[in-house]
Amino acid sequence: QRLPVVLTREEIRSVLAHLQAVTR
């Protein structure tokens, strides 16, 4: 069973920033 992943706003921002940096 997959556990629900709860991301805080800060974690989401960091992930989005990382994705934007990788996907140019």
C-alpha positions as CSV (number, residue, x, y, z in Angstrom):
1,Q,0.0,0.0,0.0
2,R,1.2,3.5,-0.8
3,L,1.3,5.9,2.0
4,P,-0.3,9.3,1.3
5,V,2.4,11.9,0.7
6,V,1.8,15.2,2.4
7,L,3.9,18.1,1.3
8,T,4.1,21.4,3.0
9,R,4.1,24.6,1.1
10,E,7.8,25.0,1.6
11,E,8.5,21.5,0.2
12,I,6.2,22.1,-2.8
13,R,8.1,25.4,-3.5
14,S,11.4,23.6,-3.3
15,V,10.3,20.8,-5.6
16,L,8.8,23.2,-8.1
17,A,11.9,25.3,-8.1
18,H,14.0,22.1,-8.7
19,L,11.7,21.1,-11.5
20,Q,11.9,24.5,-13.1
21,A,15.7,24.5,-12.8
22,V,15.9,21.0,-14.4
23,T,13.3,21.7,-17.1
24,R,14.5,24.7,-19.0
